[in-house]
């Protein structure tokens, strides 16, 4: 059994847990570095979907996740503190920009551990890493863009032959679109200056109202 709310599907276990008087929520973070990183806001290692999530306890935090009704793109910021200086160079040398990251909201049961089926609350791409180092320990911040930001980057496309050729060189569907831009078309109009509509343009203009095009 599952319940869908606000576009997300919640398992029966999650629904039961979030409606209890006492809730133990957690966040689980996936980061697609060259070696994937899995973190969660607790202690020890949490296993889910065959992945081992490393608990950060008080050393890790995630800025509030915002959602809007107008589908505007809102990013998030991950913060990791207490990083040994020896590991700072590893963070700086990592090729991370544009790689996927996601956040899931889960809950812990006092008796059964992790409640089945955490909910994905953010999907995006890693953007900018910031670093603060006091010589002993460092703080690393990572901002991530929502996947909705991709909608802002869609290039404007014009319905021209050149644009269509760029998509499919064999498609000639818009080959003559430029030629009709300034073309005058006489459609069911008694215009004495218009060329004839039959016999290659040699017939006389139509002056009989009853002989006009049947669609007018």
Rosetta blueprint (number, residue, H / E / L):
1 X L
2 X E
3 X E
4 X E
5 X E
6 X L
7 X L
8 X E
9 X E
10 X E
11 X E
12 X H
13 X H
14 X H
15 X H
16 X H
17 X H
18 X H
19 X L
20 X L
21 X L
22 X L
23 X L
24 X L
25 X E
26 X E
27 X E
28 X E
29 X E
30 X E
31 X E
32 X L
33 X L
34 X L
35 X L
36 X L
37 X E
38 X E
39 X E
40 X E
41 X L
42 X L
43 X L
44 X L
45 X E
46 X E
47 X E
48 X E
49 X L
50 X L
51 X E
52 X E
53 X E
54 X E
55 X E
56 X L
57 X H
58 X H
59 X H
60 X E
61 X E
62 X E
63 X L
64 X L
65 X L
66 X L
67 X L
68 X L
69 X L
70 X L
71 X L
72 X L
73 X L
74 X L
75 X L
76 X E
77 X E
78 X E
79 X E
80 X E
81 X E
82 X E
83 X E
84 X E
85 X H
86 X H
87 X H
88 X H
89 X H
90 X H
91 X H
92 X H
93 X H
94 X L
95 X L
96 X L
97 X L
98 X L
99 X L
100 X E
101 X E
102 X E
103 X E
104 X E
105 X E
106 X E
107 X E
108 X E
109 X E
110 X L
111 X L
112 X L
113 X E
114 X E
115 X L
116 X L
117 X L
118 X L
119 X E
120 X E
121 X E
122 X E
123 X E
124 X E
125 X E
126 X E
127 X E
128 X E
129 X E
130 X E
131 X E
132 X E
133 X E
134 X L
135 X L
136 X L
137 X E
138 X E
139 X E
140 X E
141 X E
142 X E
143 X E
144 X E
145 X E
146 X E
147 X H
148 X H
149 X H
150 X H
151 X H
152 X H
153 X H
154 X L
155 X L
156 X L
157 X L
158 X L
159 X L
160 X L
161 X H
162 X H
163 X H
164 X H
165 X H
166 X H
167 X H
168 X L
169 X L
170 X L
171 X L
172 X L
173 X L
174 X L
175 X L
176 X L
177 X L
178 X H
179 X H
180 X H
181 X L
182 X L
183 X L
184 X L
185 X L
186 X L
187 X L
188 X L
189 X L
190 X L
191 X L
192 X L
193 X L
194 X L
195 X L
196 X L
197 X L
198 X L
199 X H
200 X H
201 X H
202 X L
203 X L
204 X L
205 X L
206 X L
207 X L
208 X L
209 X H
210 X H
211 X H
212 X L
213 X L
214 X L
215 X L
216 X L
